[in-house]
Amino acid sequence: MPDRYAVIGHPIAHSKSPTIHAAFARSTGQDMVYERLLAPLDGFRATVERFAAEGGKGLNVTIPFKREAFAVAATITERARLAGAVNTLHRTGDAWHADNTDGAGLVRDVVTNLGVDLHGQPIAILGAGGAVRGILKPLFDAGVASVTVTNRTMTKAAEIAAQFARYGRVEAVAPEALRPHPVVINATSLGMGGAAVDRFPFDGHVVAPGAFACDLIYSDTETAFMRWAREHGAARRTDGLGMLIEQAAESFALWRGVRPDTRSVFALMRPGA
């Protein structure tokens, strides 16, 4: 029987992860299946335990269970602890081990796939939700000079700045006080799930001429942030599809001990791009 893996969430029917991991399995010759696993909102642990009892080897965890997943894990990586969220569970023996591969996926996409040199760059991050905690340490590991976090609720930005100050220069700055940055990342949820956004609610002066703009949200059409960045002079723009694919590759490598080549998966997920 092939080894079983799944993505667990609520809802889950929209997830692209089964397509991505099926492609990884084919390209690496791994004997495995990967499915969608819908967990009741009050039944995450029971669903995970049943999956393990049936021989499940690994899970990707998505909304709304990324924090709840801590409770089922015997061990937790530093990057998951810093992120405050789990997106990968790996079964070893009779225990689950928790990790978060989002930040590693983002950096690999930006640096390796897109050829953006982050070393020595000041970065602006719009938003102060959970996604920011998942990407900050990997950005510092990639050599960024500083990170400015801004948010409409500044207390959240200040909390993140205080938490990550030990890893590099990070500050919380009010939206109206932002200076221009050569790299701007959208970590807000605006536009998630294809929701229409008439106006992206940040001043465009944060986008330096010729900047690189990255949206953590992925979409088959131009996101509200990407449109806003283009209108304010960003020379290069990308959405979160690359991060999605690369964080999946990081999870796959943890599970199977082999890192898949992601290039063919980009073509599969966005033909003709």
N, C-alpha and C positions, 0 to 999 in steps of 0.2 A: 504494500500500500504506500502511495506517496505521502510524504510529510505534509501536515496541514498547517496553513497559516491563514490569517484573516485580518480585515480591518473592522474594528468594532466602534459603533457610534449610534446616535439616534438624532436625526434620521441618518440613513446610510446608503440609500439606493443611488444617490448621485455620485458616490465616490468613484474616482478614476483609478484608485490604487490596484484593484484586481487586474485591470488592463496592463498597468505598468509592471507589476510583479510577474504576470504571466509572460510578458516579453523578456524580462530578466531571466526567468527560469529557462525559457527556450534557448536564449543566447549562451547560457552558461552550462546547459545540460543538467540542470538540477531536477531531481524527481520530487516534485512538490505541487501542491494545489493551493490556491489563494482565493478566499471567498469574502463576501460581505456578511457581517454578523450584526444583526439588529438586536440591541439590548434594551429592555424596558428601562425607563428613567429611574426606576427604583430597584433595578435588578442587574446592575453592572457586575458586582462581585459574583453573583450566582451564575451569570452567563459565562464569565471568565473561568470559574471553577469547573463548570460543565465542559467547556471547551478543552481544558487541561485533562479532565478525566477521560475524554474521548481521544486523547493523544495529540492535542494541539501543541505545536512547537513555538509559535510566535504570533504576536498581535501588533498591529498598528492601532493606536488609540486616537480617536478624533472626538470632536465636540459631541456631548458635553462632559466627557469622562476623563479629560486629561489630568485633572487634579485628583479625582477619585482613584485613579490607577495607582497612586502612591501606596494606598492601603493594602494592595494585594501583593506588593513586591517585598522580597527578602533583602535585596540590595538595590541601591540607587546610585547612579553615577553622579559625579559632581555637576556635569552639565544639565542633568535633569533637575537636580536640587536647585541650581541657580535659576533655571527657567521657571521653577515652580509648577512644572507641567511634565507629564510623561506622554510621549507619542510612540514609544516602542517598548514592548514587553518580550523578553526572551526566556524561554523555558529551559532550565538546566536541572536535570534530576527531578526533584519534586518541588522546585521553587521557581518563582518568577523573578526576573531581574529587570529593572526599569532604566530607561535611557531616554534622551531627547536628542534627535538628530536634525532638528530644524535649522539651527545656526550653522552647523557644518554643511548642510545642504545649500543654504544661501551663499556662504562664502565660496564654496566650490563652483556654484553656477556663475557667480559674478567674476571670480578671478580666473578660473580654468576655462569655462565655456565662453564667456564674453570678453575675456582679456582685459578686464578693468584692474588697474594697479591700485589697490587700496592702501598700500604702504605709505605712511606719512600724510594721508589725506584726512582732513576734518570732515566728519559725517554729521548730517542732520537727520534725526528720526522724528517723524510726525506721528504722534500717538504715544500712549504710555500704558497700553494694555499688556496682557500676558505675553504676546508675541515678542515684545521688546526684550524681555528677560531671557528669552531663548536665543537671541542673536547677539547680544552685547559682548559676552566673553569671546565667542568666535571672531567677532570683528576686531577686538583688541589683539587676539592671537594672530590675526592677519596683518597686524602692524599699523592700524589706523592711528592718526595723531591724536584725535579727540572725537568725542561724541557729544552732540547737543541734542537733548531730548526736550520736545515741546508738546504741550497738550492743553486742551481747553480747561481741564481740571489740573491745575499746576501742582497740587499736593501729590498726585500720582507720579508726575514727572520727578518731583523732588525725592520721593521715596526710592525710585529706581536709581537716580544719581547717587544717593547715599549708599545704596546696596552695592553698587559696582565701582565705587571710587577706588577701591584697593587694586583694581585691575588696569586702570588707566585714567586719563583725564576725561571726566564726564560731568556735564553740568545740565541743570534744568533751566530753560529760558522760556519766558512767556512768548507766545506767537508773535506779538507785535514788536518784540525786541530782537528777533532773529536777524543774523547777518547772512550774507550770501554764502552758500556752500557748494563745493564741486560735486558732492555726492549727497543725494536726498533719498531717503527711504520712507515709504508710506507703511506704517504699522497700525493705522486705524482700520476699523471694520467698514468704513464707508465704501459702498459698492459691492460688499460681499454677497455672494449668491446671485449676482446679476442685478441687484437692486439699483434702481435709477437714482442718480445723484445729479441734480441740476448744476450745483456749484460746489467745488471743493473748498472747504472753509478755512483756507490758510492763505496768507499773503504771498504772492509769487516772488517777492524779493528774496526769499530764501534760496531760490534757484539761481546759482551763478551762471553767467553766460557759458554755454557749452557744457553744462553739467550732465552727469549721469543720474538718471532717476529710476528707482526700483520700487515696484509695488509688490507687497507680499501676497496680495490677492491675485488670483489668476482668472482669466475670462477669455472666451472665444472672440470677444470684441474688445475694443479699446476701453480700458477702465477709466473712471472719472479722474483718478489721480494722473494717469498717463496722459489724458487729454489736457489736464491742467498744466502738467509739466511741459508738454509740447508747446502750449500757448505762451509759456513763460521762458522759453529759450533753451530747454534741455536738449542737448544734441543727441543723446542716446537714452532710450527708455526700454524697460522690460517689465513684464508682470511676473507673477509668482509661479508660473508653470515650471520654470527651471528649478526653482527651489523645491517644488513638490517632487519632481523627478529625482533630484539629487539627494534629498533627505530619504527618499524611498531606497535609493541605491545604498545609502549608508546603513539603513536598517537591514537590507538584504545581506550586506557584507557581514554584519554582526551575527545574523542567523546562520548563514551558509559558509562563511569563511572565504568567500570569493566576491570581488567587487565587479559588478557588471559594467560593460561599456554602455553609456547612456545615449550615445549619439543617435542610434536607430530609434530609440524610444521617443526622442523629440520629434522625429519625422512621423512617427505613428500617431502621436497625440495632436500634432498640429500639421497635417499634410499641406504641402505647398508653401509653408511659411519661409 
